[in-house]
Structure formats: structure tokens, C-alpha cells
Amino acid sequence: MNLSIIIVNWNSGVLLRRCLDALPAACGTALHYEVFVVDNASEDDSVAQARASVQSFELIALKRNAGFAAANNLALRRARGDVLLLLNPDTEPRPGSLAS
């Protein structure tokens, strides 16, 4: 695994989906990567938006808002990538920007 991408979310809905949808083009076909979405007990449709994305991911759904650092630490323990990327849900990486 080359890259582990961790996205901590709280009520980001459509922004989270746009972020996830941008990842395949940003990573390209040669990069092996995994994606974790840690949802900090969102009260909006964030999880539904994420599930509608083209990007596959592992969801870590928290029952309470644990905060940014604690949520990242949960996913970091599961990450297998040589490189770790903490990505905010309002980010839309450009095509090829994460490749190589």
C-alpha cells in the first residue's frame, strides 16, 4: 500500500462527497491507496453523501464528536500506507496531484 488517505468529517455533506469523488483522478491508476472516512457523529447527510461517492472507503462512524486529533488517531491505527495523508473534507484534489 503506497498511500493511506484519512478524512475526518463533521457535517460536511456535499463537500465530503466532492472530496471523495475527486480522489480516483487525483491518485491515478498506478498508485495503490486506501481511504478512511472518520465521521464525528455528523447530524447532516454526510454518511449518505459519502456512500453515494464513486470512491470506496472504510467508514469509522463515531457516536460522539471525538474531535479532529482523536478521530485521526483512530484511522491512523488502521492505516497500512507507506505515506499517510490527512485530508480535510472540503478539499478537492486535482487530477494527478496525489499520483507518485
N, C-alpha and C positions, 0 to 999 in steps of 0.2 A: 504494500500500500504506500503510495507516494505522498498523499495529502489527506488530512482529516480536516473537514470544514465544520465548525461549530457555530451555530446561530442561536443566540438566546433571544427569546421573543416575549414580549408582553404587549398585548393589544395592538399588534402591528398589521393584522389582517391582510389587505391587498398588497401592502409593501412587502410583507414576508413572501407572498406568492410570487411577486415580480423578482425578488431576490433569488428564490429557488429556481424559477423558470430561466433565469439568466445563467445559471451555473453550468449546464452542459456545454454551451458555446464558449463560456469563459475557460473551461478546463480542457476542451478539445477531446479528441479521441485517444490520444496516446497516454494521457495522464490517468492513473488509477487513483480514484478518490472515493471517500465516503463522506456522508453528510449527516450531522446530528442537528436536530431542532429541539431545543430545550424550551418548553413553554412554561412560563412563570405564572400559571393559573390565570390565563387571559379570560376576560369577560366578554370578548367580542367573538367574531367568527374566525379567528386566526387559525385554529386547528383545521377547520373545514377548508379554508383557503389553501393551507399548506397541502392538504391531502388532494386537492384538485390540481396541484402542480404536476408538470411533466417529470420533475426531478424526484427520484426515490430518496428516502432518508429514514433515519431511525428517530422516532419521536420519543422524547423523555417528557412526559406530562406531569408537572408538579401540581400538588393540591393546594399549595400556597405560594406566594411570591417569595422565593428564597433570595432574590437579589442577583445581580449580574455575576459577581465572583463565584458564589456558591453554585449557581446554575452552570457556569462554565466548568467548574471543577468536576461536576457530575459527568459531563460528557468527556472531559479530558481523561478520566479514568478508563473510559471505554475505547478511546481513540487508538488506532493502530498505525496511523500515518507516520512517515519519517518527518514530515513537516506538518505543523499544526497551524490552522488559520482560524482566528476568532473573528467572525464576520457579523456586523450589525445587520438587522433585518431590513433596514432602509437602504441597503447597498445593492446596486445593480452592476455587477462586474461586466466589463466589456468583453466581447468575443476575443478569445486568445489571451486574455490578461492573466490567467492563472496557469496556463499551459507552460510546461518546462520549468 
